[in-house]
Amino acid sequence: MDVIKVSGSSRTSAVAGAIAGVFREHKRAEVQAIGAGAVNQAVKATAIARNYLLEDGIEVVCLPEFTTVDIEGKERTAVRLVVEPR
Amino acid sequence: MDVIKVSGSSRTSAVAGAIAGVFREHKRAEVQAIGAGAVNQAVKATAIARNYLLEDGIEVVCLPEFTTVDIEGKERTAVRLVVEPR
């Protein structure tokens, strides 16, 4: 399962569709963002995806956590939002 | 139960302590943020609070949603992170 990487310029509805799609297939999705703008888009997309899935009778929860990622040889702290069934 | 309001300049550890404290008392907490910087701090604080509570053997989940708030007579869209038991 691929991690859904979000940037500050990602469209929330597009990311929400990706989250819902990955969740439907894998019963789990992971969204990763670095920086305030990206984290904001990721959270808004997760809220929208939650509503998409609620329309199908599926309730998901979000588990926010920190993770370290390698960006061009430098360690960066990313926020990861793990989406799981309630 | 008061909503915990977060700004872009809020300290994540202080907000995390507030979330854990409110959760311990009420078995629920609500965190509200407007704007990318505030949402970023709110999510990071929620991740930290989740770890604080895990140390006590309590697992919480986060339910992100949109809400409308009145700021000096103007309607603004806020992000609300509802923290509930798993």
Backbone of each chain as nested JSON, in Angstrom:
{
  "chains": [
    {"id": "A", "residues": [
      {"number": 1, "name": "MET", "atoms": {"N": [0.845, -1.2, 0.0], "CA": [0.0, 0.0, 0.0], "C": [0.877, 1.245, 0.0]}},
      {"number": 2, "name": "ASP", "atoms": {"N": [0.661, 2.126, -0.977], "CA": [1.46, 3.35, -1.054], "C": [0.978, 4.391, -0.045]}},
      {"number": 3, "name": "VAL", "atoms": {"N": [1.923, 5.119, 0.499], "CA": [1.592, 6.273, 1.337], "C": [1.136, 7.409, 0.413]}},
      {"number": 4, "name": "ILE", "atoms": {"N": [0.07, 8.099, 0.793], "CA": [-0.429, 9.237, 0.017], "C": [0.322, 10.483, 0.482]}},
      {"number": 5, "name": "LYS", "atoms": {"N": [1.157, 11.031, -0.38], "CA": [1.97, 12.195, -0.003], "C": [1.257, 13.475, -0.399]}},
      {"number": 6, "name": "VAL", "atoms": {"N": [1.138, 14.372, 0.565], "CA": [0.361, 15.597, 0.364], "C": [1.3, 16.797, 0.452]}},
      {"number": 7, "name": "SER", "atoms": {"N": [1.114, 17.765, -0.439], "CA": [1.87, 19.018, -0.353], "C": [0.906, 20.158, -0.058]}},
      {"number": 8, "name": "GLY", "atoms": {"N": [1.45, 21.325, 0.182], "CA": [0.622, 22.493, 0.475], "C": [-0.246, 22.911, -0.695]}},
      {"number": 9, "name": "SER", "atoms": {"N": [0.125, 22.469, -1.898], "CA": [-0.672, 22.84, -3.071], "C": [-1.576, 21.699, -3.546]}},
      {"number": 10, "name": "SER", "atoms": {"N": [-1.611, 20.592, -2.788], "CA": [-2.512, 19.488, -3.153], "C": [-3.962, 19.943, -3.022]}},
      {"number": 11, "name": "ARG", "atoms": {"N": [-4.804, 19.483, -3.938], "CA": [-6.247, 19.786, -3.842], "C": [-6.882, 18.83, -2.833]}},
      {"number": 12, "name": "THR", "atoms": {"N": [-7.613, 19.397, -1.856], "CA": [-8.159, 18.553, -0.794], "C": [-9.13, 17.501, -1.341]}},
      {"number": 13, "name": "SER", "atoms": {"N": [-9.955, 17.87, -2.333], "CA": [-10.94, 16.905, -2.836], "C": [-10.239, 15.749, -3.548]}},
      {"number": 14, "name": "ALA", "atoms": {"N": [-9.149, 16.043, -4.249], "CA": [-8.401, 14.988, -4.945], "C": [-7.74, 14.059, -3.925]}},
      {"number": 15, "name": "VAL", "atoms": {"N": [-7.157, 14.635, -2.891], "CA": [-6.522, 13.808, -1.858], "C": [-7.583, 12.993, -1.127]}},
      {"number": 16, "name": "ALA", "atoms": {"N": [-8.738, 13.611, -0.857], "CA": [-9.824, 12.893, -0.176], "C": [-10.272, 11.683, -1.0]}},
      {"number": 17, "name": "GLY", "atoms": {"N": [-10.362, 11.864, -2.319], "CA": [-10.737, 10.756, -3.2], "C": [-9.701, 9.641, -3.135]}},
      {"number": 18, "name": "ALA", "atoms": {"N": [-8.428, 10.029, -3.105], "CA": [-7.345, 9.035, -3.023], "C": [-7.422, 8.27, -1.7]}},
      {"number": 19, "name": "ILE", "atoms": {"N": [-7.664, 8.994, -0.594], "CA": [-7.755, 8.342, 0.724], "C": [-8.911, 7.331, 0.72]}},
      {"number": 20, "name": "ALA", "atoms": {"N": [-10.072, 7.783, 0.23], "CA": [-11.244, 6.896, 0.221], "C": [-10.982, 5.677, -0.662]}},
      {"number": 21, "name": "GLY", "atoms": {"N": [-10.333, 5.889, -1.812], "CA": [-10.039, 4.787, -2.729], "C": [-9.086, 3.769, -2.112]}},
      {"number": 22, "name": "VAL", "atoms": {"N": [-8.005, 4.271, -1.508], "CA": [-7.032, 3.366, -0.875], "C": [-7.7, 2.638, 0.292]}},
      {"number": 23, "name": "PHE", "atoms": {"N": [-8.514, 3.378, 1.078], "CA": [-9.171, 2.734, 2.218], "C": [-10.112, 1.621, 1.765]}},
      {"number": 24, "name": "ARG", "atoms": {"N": [-10.88, 1.877, 0.704], "CA": [-11.829, 0.856, 0.228], "C": [-11.091, -0.421, -0.174]}},
      {"number": 25, "name": "GLU", "atoms": {"N": [-9.899, -0.251, -0.76], "CA": [-9.143, -1.427, -1.222], "C": [-8.424, -2.134, -0.076]}},
      {"number": 26, "name": "HIS", "atoms": {"N": [-7.821, -1.363, 0.828], "CA": [-6.896, -1.954, 1.815], "C": [-7.413, -1.917, 3.251]}},
      {"number": 27, "name": "LYS", "atoms": {"N": [-8.57, -1.264, 3.472], "CA": [-9.113, -1.078, 4.837], "C": [-8.155, -0.277, 5.716]}},
      {"number": 28, "name": "ARG", "atoms": {"N": [-7.33, 0.527, 5.082], "CA": [-6.359, 1.359, 5.783], "C": [-5.765, 2.318, 4.741]}},
      {"number": 29, "name": "ALA", "atoms": {"N": [-5.414, 3.516, 5.181], "CA": [-4.69, 4.435, 4.296], "C": [-3.704, 5.224, 5.149]}},
      {"number": 30, "name": "GLU", "atoms": {"N": [-2.621, 5.65, 4.54], "CA": [-1.641, 6.471, 5.247], "C": [-1.381, 7.729, 4.432]}},
      {"number": 31, "name": "VAL", "atoms": {"N": [-1.48, 8.867, 5.111], "CA": [-1.317, 10.17, 4.468], "C": [-0.118, 10.847, 5.119]}},
      {"number": 32, "name": "GLN", "atoms": {"N": [0.789, 11.352, 4.306], "CA": [2.008, 11.946, 4.869], "C": [2.178, 13.383, 4.395]}},
      {"number": 33, "name": "ALA", "atoms": {"N": [2.574, 14.259, 5.327], "CA": [2.72, 15.677, 4.997], "C": [3.89, 16.271, 5.769]}},
      {"number": 34, "name": "ILE", "atoms": {"N": [4.611, 17.172, 5.117], "CA": [5.718, 17.88, 5.764], "C": [5.451, 19.372, 5.652]}},
      {"number": 35, "name": "GLY", "atoms": {"N": [5.366, 20.044, 6.791], "CA": [5.138, 21.49, 6.787], "C": [3.682, 21.836, 7.016]}},
      {"number": 36, "name": "ALA", "atoms": {"N": [3.467, 23.052, 7.546], "CA": [2.129, 23.46, 7.976], "C": [1.111, 23.433, 6.837]}},
      {"number": 37, "name": "GLY", "atoms": {"N": [1.489, 23.94, 5.677], "CA": [0.542, 23.999, 4.559], "C": [0.109, 22.613, 4.137]}},
      {"number": 38, "name": "ALA", "atoms": {"N": [1.065, 21.694, 4.1], "CA": [0.776, 20.318, 3.691], "C": [-0.063, 19.59, 4.748]}},
      {"number": 39, "name": "VAL", "atoms": {"N": [0.269, 19.806, 6.027], "CA": [-0.486, 19.148, 7.105], "C": [-1.938, 19.637, 7.084]}},
      {"number": 40, "name": "ASN", "atoms": {"N": [-2.115, 20.938, 6.859], "CA": [-3.464, 21.509, 6.786], "C": [-4.273, 20.854, 5.661]}},
      {"number": 41, "name": "GLN", "atoms": {"N": [-3.674, 20.724, 4.484], "CA": [-4.39, 20.087, 3.367], "C": [-4.691, 18.624, 3.687]}},
      {"number": 42, "name": "ALA", "atoms": {"N": [-3.736, 17.945, 4.343], "CA": [-3.918, 16.526, 4.672], "C": [-5.08, 16.329, 5.641]}},
      {"number": 43, "name": "VAL", "atoms": {"N": [-5.17, 17.206, 6.648], "CA": [-6.248, 17.069, 7.645], "C": [-7.602, 17.372, 7.008]}},
      {"number": 44, "name": "LYS", "atoms": {"N": [-7.652, 18.431, 6.191], "CA": [-8.92, 18.766, 5.533], "C": [-9.346, 17.632, 4.599]}},
      {"number": 45, "name": "ALA", "atoms": {"N": [-8.38, 17.063, 3.871], "CA": [-8.696, 15.946, 2.977], "C": [-9.211, 14.747, 3.773]}},
      {"number": 46, "name": "THR", "atoms": {"N": [-8.632, 14.511, 4.943], "CA": [-9.073, 13.381, 5.762], "C": [-10.497, 13.597, 6.263]}},
      {"number": 47, "name": "ALA", "atoms": {"N": [-10.818, 14.85, 6.632], "CA": [-12.191, 15.168, 7.067], "C": [-13.181, 14.91, 5.928]}},
      {"number": 48, "name": "ILE", "atoms": {"N": [-12.793, 15.304, 4.711], "CA": [-13.674, 15.094, 3.543], "C": [-13.804, 13.597, 3.246]}},
      {"number": 49, "name": "ALA", "atoms": {"N": [-12.684, 12.874, 3.297], "CA": [-12.706, 11.427, 3.03], "C": [-13.588, 10.708, 4.046]}},
      {"number": 50, "name": "ARG", "atoms": {"N": [-13.525, 11.17, 5.294], "CA": [-14.376, 10.586, 6.336], "C": [-15.855, 10.718, 5.956]}},
      {"number": 51, "name": "ASN", "atoms": {"N": [-16.207, 11.889, 5.419], "CA": [-17.598, 12.089, 4.985], "C": [-17.943, 11.222, 3.779]}},
      {"number": 52, "name": "TYR", "atoms": {"N": [-17.017, 11.109, 2.811], "CA": [-17.249, 10.237, 1.638], "C": [-17.558, 8.817, 2.124]}},
      {"number": 53, "name": "LEU", "atoms": {"N": [-16.733, 8.324, 3.044], "CA": [-16.87, 6.93, 3.487], "C": [-18.103, 6.748, 4.368]}},
      {"number": 54, "name": "LEU", "atoms": {"N": [-18.452, 7.796, 5.153], "CA": [-19.678, 7.729, 5.971], "C": [-20.905, 7.541, 5.082]}},
      {"number": 55, "name": "GLU", "atoms": {"N": [-20.88, 8.15, 3.879], "CA": [-21.995, 7.991, 2.934], "C": [-22.168, 6.533, 2.522]}},
      {"number": 56, "name": "ASP", "atoms": {"N": [-21.065, 5.775, 2.586], "CA": [-21.123, 4.33, 2.294], "C": [-21.338, 3.507, 3.567]}},
      {"number": 57, "name": "GLY", "atoms": {"N": [-21.576, 4.181, 4.683], "CA": [-21.807, 3.468, 5.934], "C": [-20.535, 2.995, 6.623]}},
      {"number": 58, "name": "ILE", "atoms": {"N": [-19.382, 3.548, 6.187], "CA": [-18.089, 3.147, 6.766], "C": [-17.585, 4.289, 7.639]}},
      {"number": 59, "name": "GLU", "atoms": {"N": [-17.325, 4.0, 8.919], "CA": [-16.748, 5.049, 9.76], "C": [-15.256, 4.797, 9.953]}},
      {"number": 60, "name": "VAL", "atoms": {"N": [-14.475, 5.811, 9.639], "CA": [-13.026, 5.7, 9.837], "C": [-12.57, 6.692, 10.889]}},
      {"number": 61, "name": "VAL", "atoms": {"N": [-11.428, 6.37, 11.491], "CA": [-10.792, 7.268, 12.45], "C": [-9.405, 7.599, 11.925]}},
      {"number": 62, "name": "CYS", "atoms": {"N": [-8.829, 8.623, 12.507], "CA": [-7.527, 9.122, 12.085], "C": [-6.566, 9.006, 13.273]}},
      {"number": 63, "name": "LEU", "atoms": {"N": [-5.391, 8.449, 13.031], "CA": [-4.376, 8.324, 14.074], "C": [-3.176, 9.161, 13.653]}},
      {"number": 64, "name": "PRO", "atoms": {"N": [-3.017, 10.357, 14.224], "CA": [-1.875, 11.19, 13.834], "C": [-0.605, 10.741, 14.547]}},
      {"number": 65, "name": "GLU", "atoms": {"N": [0.506, 10.716, 13.831], "CA": [1.784, 10.326, 14.428], "C": [2.919, 11.034, 13.697]}},
      {"number": 66, "name": "PHE", "atoms": {"N": [4.074, 11.053, 14.334], "CA": [5.258, 11.619, 13.687], "C": [6.043, 10.497, 13.034]}},
      {"number": 67, "name": "THR", "atoms": {"N": [6.715, 10.834, 11.953], "CA": [7.604, 9.878, 11.316], "C": [8.785, 10.643, 10.732]}},
      {"number": 68, "name": "THR", "atoms": {"N": [9.896, 9.95, 10.545], "CA": [11.074, 10.593, 9.968], "C": [11.238, 10.118, 8.534]}},
      {"number": 69, "name": "VAL", "atoms": {"N": [11.433, 11.062, 7.647], "CA": [11.601, 10.697, 6.241], "C": [12.909, 11.292, 5.72]}},
      {"number": 70, "name": "ASP", "atoms": {"N": [13.438, 10.664, 4.691], "CA": [14.679, 11.11, 4.077], "C": [14.337, 11.922, 2.828]}},
      {"number": 71, "name": "ILE", "atoms": {"N": [14.655, 13.213, 2.854], "CA": [14.403, 14.062, 1.685], "C": [15.762, 14.541, 1.163]}},
      {"number": 72, "name": "GLU", "atoms": {"N": [16.16, 14.006, 0.033], "CA": [17.447, 14.366, -0.586], "C": [18.596, 14.268, 0.423]}},
      {"number": 73, "name": "GLY", "atoms": {"N": [18.607, 13.162, 1.168], "CA": [19.715, 12.905, 2.091], "C": [19.586, 13.567, 3.451]}},
      {"number": 74, "name": "LYS", "atoms": {"N": [18.518, 14.385, 3.638], "CA": [18.331, 15.035, 4.937], "C": [17.142, 14.428, 5.667]}},
      {"number": 75, "name": "GLU", "atoms": {"N": [17.287, 14.233, 6.973], "CA": [16.178, 13.726, 7.779], "C": [15.183, 14.846, 8.042]}},
      {"number": 76, "name": "ARG", "atoms": {"N": [13.934, 14.603, 7.736], "CA": [12.871, 15.562, 8.021], "C": [11.79, 14.867, 8.834]}},
      {"number": 77, "name": "THR", "atoms": {"N": [11.147, 15.62, 9.724], "CA": [10.023, 15.071, 10.476], "C": [8.738, 15.332, 9.704]}},
      {"number": 78, "name": "ALA", "atoms": {"N": [8.016, 14.277, 9.453], "CA": [6.742, 14.391, 8.756], "C": [5.618, 14.029, 9.718]}},
      {"number": 79, "name": "VAL", "atoms": {"N": [4.434, 14.52, 9.404], "CA": [3.236, 14.087, 10.127], "C": [2.564, 13.015, 9.28]}},
      {"number": 80, "name": "ARG", "atoms": {"N": [2.223, 11.91, 9.906], "CA": [1.525, 10.85, 9.21], "C": [0.141, 10.69, 9.836]}},
      {"number": 81, "name": "LEU", "atoms": {"N": [-0.855, 10.655, 8.984], "CA": [-2.232, 10.415, 9.447], "C": [-2.622, 9.022, 8.968]}},
      {"number": 82, "name": "VAL", "atoms": {"N": [-2.749, 8.108, 9.908], "CA": [-3.154, 6.744, 9.567], "C": [-4.675, 6.68, 9.675]}},
      {"number": 83, "name": "VAL", "atoms": {"N": [-5.311, 6.233, 8.602], "CA": [-6.777, 6.134, 8.558], "C": [-7.145, 4.665, 8.709]}},
      {"number": 84, "name": "GLU", "atoms": {"N": [-7.906, 4.359, 9.724], "CA": [-8.274, 2.964, 10.023], "C": [-9.777, 2.887, 10.291]}},
      {"number": 85, "name": "PRO", "atoms": {"N": [-10.351, 1.673, 10.229], "CA": [-11.77, 1.522, 10.569], "C": [-11.972, 1.86, 12.044]}},
      {"number": 86, "name": "ARG", "atoms": {"N": [-13.136, 2.377, 12.363], "CA": [-13.417, 2.658, 13.784], "C": [-13.455, 1.356, 14.544]}}
    ]},
    {"id": "B", "residues": [
      {"number": 1, "name": "MET", "atoms": {"N": [-17.884, 20.949, 28.696], "CA": [-16.492, 20.738, 28.285], "C": [-16.084, 21.834, 27.3]}},
      {"number": 2, "name": "ASP", "atoms": {"N": [-15.0, 22.524, 27.611], "CA": [-14.553, 23.603, 26.734], "C": [-13.8, 23.061, 25.523]}},
      {"number": 3, "name": "VAL", "atoms": {"N": [-13.984, 23.728, 24.401], "CA": [-13.188, 23.432, 23.21], "C": [-11.797, 24.031, 23.42]}},
      {"number": 4, "name": "ILE", "atoms": {"N": [-10.76, 23.266, 23.073], "CA": [-9.384, 23.751, 23.179], "C": [-9.058, 24.492, 21.877]}},
      {"number": 5, "name": "LYS", "atoms": {"N": [-8.856, 25.795, 21.976], "CA": [-8.601, 26.6, 20.776], "C": [-7.099, 26.755, 20.571]}},
      {"number": 6, "name": "VAL", "atoms": {"N": [-6.656, 26.449, 19.369], "CA": [-5.227, 26.433, 19.059], "C": [-4.931, 27.51, 18.017]}},
      {"number": 7, "name": "SER", "atoms": {"N": [-3.823, 28.213, 18.209], "CA": [-3.376, 29.184, 17.195], "C": [-2.047, 28.712, 16.622]}},
      {"number": 8, "name": "GLY", "atoms": {"N": [-1.582, 29.407, 15.616], "CA": [-0.322, 29.04, 14.982], "C": [0.865, 29.208, 15.904]}},
      {"number": 9, "name": "SER", "atoms": {"N": [0.698, 30.005, 16.96], "CA": [1.809, 30.213, 17.899], "C": [1.65, 29.401, 19.188]}},
      {"number": 10, "name": "SER", "atoms": {"N": [0.614, 28.543, 19.25], "CA": [0.448, 27.684, 20.428], "C": [1.61, 26.698, 20.52]}},
      {"number": 11, "name": "ARG", "atoms": {"N": [2.065, 26.421, 21.74], "CA": [3.113, 25.404, 21.929], "C": [2.471, 24.023, 21.912]}},
      {"number": 12, "name": "THR", "atoms": {"N": [3.011, 23.139, 21.074], "CA": [2.381, 21.831, 20.907], "C": [2.349, 21.038, 22.219]}},
      {"number": 13, "name": "SER", "atoms": {"N": [3.414, 21.112, 23.02], "CA": [3.435, 20.316, 24.254], "C": [2.38, 20.819, 25.241]}},
      {"number": 14, "name": "ALA", "atoms": {"N": [2.178, 22.138, 25.288], "CA": [1.158, 22.702, 26.18], "C": [-0.233, 22.283, 25.728]}},
      {"number": 15, "name": "VAL", "atoms": {"N": [-0.469, 22.341, 24.419], "CA": [-1.78, 21.934, 23.896], "C": [-1.986, 20.435, 24.132]}},
      {"number": 16, "name": "ALA", "atoms": {"N": [-0.924, 19.651, 23.941], "CA": [-1.019, 18.202, 24.166], "C": [-1.399, 17.905, 25.613]}},
      {"number": 17, "name": "GLY", "atoms": {"N": [-0.8, 18.636, 26.543], "CA": [-1.138, 18.463, 27.957], "C": [-2.59, 18.799, 28.223]}},
      {"number": 18, "name": "ALA", "atoms": {"N": [-3.073, 19.861, 27.581], "CA": [-4.484, 20.251, 27.741], "C": [-5.407, 19.172, 27.188]}},
      {"number": 19, "name": "ILE", "atoms": {"N": [-5.062, 18.636, 26.017], "CA": [-5.9, 17.593, 25.407], "C": [-5.96, 16.373, 26.343]}},
      {"number": 20, "name": "ALA", "atoms": {"N": [-4.788, 15.947, 26.816], "CA": [-4.748, 14.759, 27.687], "C": [-5.535, 15.011, 28.967]}},
      {"number": 21, "name": "GLY", "atoms": {"N": [-5.418, 16.214, 29.527], "CA": [-6.131, 16.556, 30.759], "C": [-7.637, 16.554, 30.569]}},
      {"number": 22, "name": "VAL", "atoms": {"N": [-8.1, 17.196, 29.507], "CA": [-9.545, 17.228, 29.226], "C": [-10.048, 15.812, 28.953]}},
      {"number": 23, "name": "PHE", "atoms": {"N": [-9.256, 15.046, 28.181], "CA": [-9.692, 13.675, 27.875], "C": [-9.824, 12.831, 29.136]}},
      {"number": 24, "name": "ARG", "atoms": {"N": [-8.831, 12.962, 30.044], "CA": [-8.881, 12.147, 31.267], "C": [-10.143, 12.458, 32.07]}},
      {"number": 25, "name": "GLU", "atoms": {"N": [-10.561, 13.744, 32.058], "CA": [-11.736, 14.137, 32.845], "C": [-13.049, 13.765, 32.156]}},
      {"number": 26, "name": "HIS", "atoms": {"N": [-13.101, 13.986, 30.825], "CA": [-14.385, 13.894, 30.12], "C": [-14.498, 12.702, 29.164]}},
      {"number": 27, "name": "LYS", "atoms": {"N": [-13.378, 11.951, 28.969], "CA": [-13.342, 10.847, 27.987], "C": [-13.614, 11.357, 26.573]}},
      {"number": 28, "name": "ARG", "atoms": {"N": [-13.306, 12.61, 26.358], "CA": [-13.478, 13.245, 25.06], "C": [-12.802, 14.615, 25.109]}},
      {"number": 29, "name": "ALA", "atoms": {"N": [-12.259, 15.062, 24.008], "CA": [-11.74, 16.43, 23.929], "C": [-11.993, 16.955, 22.526]}},
      {"number": 30, "name": "GLU", "atoms": {"N": [-12.135, 18.272, 22.419], "CA": [-12.328, 18.894, 21.112], "C": [-11.301, 19.994, 20.941]}},
      {"number": 31, "name": "VAL", "atoms": {"N": [-10.599, 19.953, 19.816], "CA": [-9.536, 20.905, 19.52], "C": [-9.954, 21.672, 18.271]}},
      {"number": 32, "name": "GLN", "atoms": {"N": [-9.845, 22.989, 18.305], "CA": [-10.313, 23.787, 17.177], "C": [-9.204, 24.692, 16.667]}},
      {"number": 33, "name": "ALA", "atoms": {"N": [-9.074, 24.773, 15.354], "CA": [-8.011, 25.574, 14.747], "C": [-8.507, 26.221, 13.472]}},
      {"number": 34, "name": "ILE", "atoms": {"N": [-8.068, 27.445, 13.229], "CA": [-8.404, 28.156, 11.993], "C": [-7.108, 28.569, 11.315]}},
      {"number": 35, "name": "GLY", "atoms": {"N": [-6.907, 28.118, 10.092], "CA": [-5.709, 28.465, 9.327], "C": [-4.647, 27.383, 9.416]}},
      {"number": 36, "name": "ALA", "atoms": {"N": [-3.78, 27.357, 8.388], "CA": [-2.812, 26.264, 8.234], "C": [-1.87, 26.142, 9.434]}},
      {"number": 37, "name": "GLY", "atoms": {"N": [-1.356, 27.263, 9.924], "CA": [-0.401, 27.202, 11.037], "C": [-1.047, 26.63, 12.285]}},
      {"number": 38, "name": "ALA", "atoms": {"N": [-2.285, 27.028, 12.538], "CA": [-3.009, 26.545, 13.722], "C": [-3.374, 25.073, 13.577]}},
      {"number": 39, "name": "VAL", "atoms": {"N": [-3.812, 24.677, 12.38], "CA": [-4.182, 23.27, 12.162], "C": [-2.954, 22.387, 12.338]}},
      {"number": 40, "name": "ASN", "atoms": {"N": [-1.819, 22.836, 11.833], "CA": [-0.561, 22.081, 11.987], "C": [-0.217, 21.883, 13.461]}},
      {"number": 41, "name": "GLN", "atoms": {"N": [-0.308, 22.949, 14.248], "CA": [-0.01, 22.82, 15.678], "C": [-1.014, 21.883, 16.361]}},
      {"number": 42, "name": "ALA", "atoms": {"N": [-2.277, 21.987, 15.957], "CA": [-3.32, 21.155, 16.567], "C": [-3.081, 19.667, 16.291]}},
      {"number": 43, "name": "VAL", "atoms": {"N": [-2.69, 19.348, 15.064], "CA": [-2.463, 17.936, 14.705], "C": [-1.236, 17.403, 15.435]}},
      {"number": 44, "name": "LYS", "atoms": {"N": [-0.17, 18.223, 15.482], "CA": [1.039, 17.771, 16.18], "C": [0.74, 17.571, 17.67]}},
      {"number": 45, "name": "ALA", "atoms": {"N": [-0.033, 18.49, 18.245], "CA": [-0.393, 18.359, 19.66], "C": [-1.224, 17.097, 19.895]}},
      {"number": 46, "name": "THR", "atoms": {"N": [-2.099, 16.775, 18.962], "CA": [-2.929, 15.58, 19.102], "C": [-2.074, 14.318, 19.031]}},
      {"number": 47, "name": "ALA", "atoms": {"N": [-1.067, 14.323, 18.148], "CA": [-0.153, 13.175, 18.062], "C": [0.599, 13.002, 19.384]}},
      {"number": 48, "name": "ILE", "atoms": {"N": [1.038, 14.103, 19.976], "CA": [1.766, 14.04, 21.254], "C": [0.828, 13.575, 22.371]}},
      {"number": 49, "name": "ALA", "atoms": {"N": [-0.393, 14.119, 22.409], "CA": [-1.367, 13.735, 23.438], "C": [-1.698, 12.248, 23.335]}},
      {"number": 50, "name": "ARG", "atoms": {"N": [-1.765, 11.759, 22.098], "CA": [-2.025, 10.325, 21.885], "C": [-0.933, 9.483, 22.552]}},
      {"number": 51, "name": "ASN", "atoms": {"N": [0.322, 9.946, 22.416], "CA": [1.432, 9.224, 23.062], "C": [1.36, 9.338, 24.583]}},
      {"number": 52, "name": "TYR", "atoms": {"N": [1.02, 10.541, 25.097], "CA": [0.872, 10.709, 26.557], "C": [-0.145, 9.706, 27.092]}},
      {"number": 53, "name": "LEU", "atoms": {"N": [-1.287, 9.614, 26.418], "CA": [-2.377, 8.764, 26.907], "C": [-2.058, 7.278, 26.706]}},
      {"number": 54, "name": "LEU", "atoms": {"N": [-1.303, 6.965, 25.63], "CA": [-0.887, 5.567, 25.422], "C": [-0.017, 5.085, 26.58]}},
      {"number": 55, "name": "GLU", "atoms": {"N": [0.786, 6.012, 27.142], "CA": [1.622, 5.653, 28.298], "C": [0.764, 5.233, 29.5]}},
      {"number": 56, "name": "ASP", "atoms": {"N": [-0.474, 5.737, 29.54], "CA": [-1.423, 5.348, 30.598], "C": [-2.291, 4.168, 30.157]}},
      {"number": 57, "name": "GLY", "atoms": {"N": [-1.983, 3.603, 28.992], "CA": [-2.768, 2.462, 28.509], "C": [-4.09, 2.85, 27.874]}},
      {"number": 58, "name": "ILE", "atoms": {"N": [-4.22, 4.145, 27.517], "CA": [-5.464, 4.629, 26.906], "C": [-5.192, 4.922, 25.436]}},
      {"number": 59, "name": "GLU", "atoms": {"N": [-5.956, 4.294, 24.54], "CA": [-5.786, 4.625, 23.13], "C": [-6.915, 5.529, 22.665]}},
      {"number": 60, "name": "VAL", "atoms": {"N": [-6.523, 6.652, 22.085], "CA": [-7.527, 7.576, 21.554], "C": [-7.388, 7.668, 20.04]}},
      {"number": 61, "name": "VAL", "atoms": {"N": [-8.496, 8.063, 19.428], "CA": [-8.5, 8.312, 17.994], "C": [-8.92, 9.764, 17.77]}},
      {"number": 62, "name": "CYS", "atoms": {"N": [-8.686, 10.222, 16.568], "CA": [-8.97, 11.611, 16.206], "C": [-9.979, 11.605, 15.064]}},
      {"number": 63, "name": "LEU", "atoms": {"N": [-11.025, 12.418, 15.196], "CA": [-12.044, 12.531, 14.165], "C": [-12.013, 13.963, 13.637]}},
      {"number": 64, "name": "PRO", "atoms": {"N": [-11.386, 14.194, 12.487], "CA": [-11.331, 15.554, 11.957], "C": [-12.649, 15.93, 11.286]}},
      {"number": 65, "name": "GLU", "atoms": {"N": [-13.093, 17.154, 11.498], "CA": [-14.328, 17.621, 10.855], "C": [-14.256, 19.131, 10.66]}},
      {"number": 66, "name": "PHE", "atoms": {"N": [-15.126, 19.636, 9.818], "CA": [-15.216, 21.079, 9.624], "C": [-16.317, 21.635, 10.507]}},
      {"number": 67, "name": "THR", "atoms": {"N": [-16.124, 22.867, 10.927], "CA": [-17.175, 23.536, 11.687], "C": [-17.13, 25.021, 11.341]}},
      {"number": 68, "name": "THR", "atoms": {"N": [-18.251, 25.699, 11.538], "CA": [-18.298, 27.128, 11.243], "C": [-18.301, 27.894, 12.557]}},
      {"number": 69, "name": "VAL", "atoms": {"N": [-17.438, 28.892, 12.646], "CA": [-17.376, 29.683, 13.872], "C": [-17.547, 31.163, 13.519]}},
      {"number": 70, "name": "ASP", "atoms": {"N": [-17.996, 31.898, 14.494], "CA": [-18.22, 33.33, 14.327], "C": [-17.031, 34.078, 14.931]}},
      {"number": 71, "name": "ILE", "atoms": {"N": [-16.269, 34.764, 14.106], "CA": [-15.123, 35.547, 14.579], "C": [-15.426, 37.017, 14.291]}},
      {"number": 72, "name": "GLU", "atoms": {"N": [-15.701, 37.766, 15.332], "CA": [-16.018, 39.198, 15.203], "C": [-17.084, 39.441, 14.126]}},
      {"number": 73, "name": "GLY", "atoms": {"N": [-18.145, 38.646, 14.182], "CA": [-19.282, 38.844, 13.28], "C": [-19.133, 38.216, 11.906]}},
      {"number": 74, "name": "LYS", "atoms": {"N": [-17.952, 37.613, 11.634], "CA": [-17.759, 36.97, 10.326], "C": [-17.709, 35.455, 10.485]}},
      {"number": 75, "name": "GLU", "atoms": {"N": [-18.36, 34.755, 9.547], "CA": [-18.323, 33.289, 9.562], "C": [-16.986, 32.805, 9.028]}},
      {"number": 76, "name": "ARG", "atoms": {"N": [-16.324, 31.955, 9.805], "CA": [-15.064, 31.353, 9.346], "C": [-15.189, 29.84, 9.458]}},
      {"number": 77, "name": "THR", "atoms": {"N": [-14.519, 29.149, 8.546], "CA": [-14.494, 27.688, 8.64], "C": [-13.295, 27.272, 9.478]}},
      {"number": 78, "name": "ALA", "atoms": {"N": [-13.564, 26.495, 10.497], "CA": [-12.518, 25.976, 11.363], "C": [-12.417, 24.468, 11.172]}},
      {"number": 79, "name": "VAL", "atoms": {"N": [-11.243, 23.947, 11.516], "CA": [-11.079, 22.488, 11.573], "C": [-11.217, 22.092, 13.03]}},
      {"number": 80, "name": "ARG", "atoms": {"N": [-12.029, 21.079, 13.274], "CA": [-12.176, 20.571, 14.634], "C": [-11.667, 19.127, 14.67]}},
      {"number": 81, "name": "LEU", "atoms": {"N": [-10.838, 18.856, 15.645], "CA": [-10.338, 17.492, 15.849], "C": [-10.991, 16.971, 17.122]}},
      {"number": 82, "name": "VAL", "atoms": {"N": [-11.886, 16.026, 16.967], "CA": [-12.553, 15.425, 18.118], "C": [-11.722, 14.204, 18.545]}},
      {"number": 83, "name": "VAL", "atoms": {"N": [-11.35, 14.183, 19.82], "CA": [-10.541, 13.081, 20.36], "C": [-11.459, 12.2, 21.198]}},
      {"number": 84, "name": "GLU", "atoms": {"N": [-11.539, 10.928, 20.815], "CA": [-12.44, 9.989, 21.495], "C": [-11.694, 8.705, 21.8]}},
      {"number": 85, "name": "PRO", "atoms": {"N": [-12.219, 7.878, 22.71], "CA": [-11.595, 6.587, 22.956], "C": [-11.683, 5.724, 21.7]}},
      {"number": 86, "name": "ARG", "atoms": {"N": [-10.695, 4.871, 21.501], "CA": [-10.751, 3.964, 20.353], "C": [-11.93, 3.031, 20.499]}}
    ]}
  ]
}
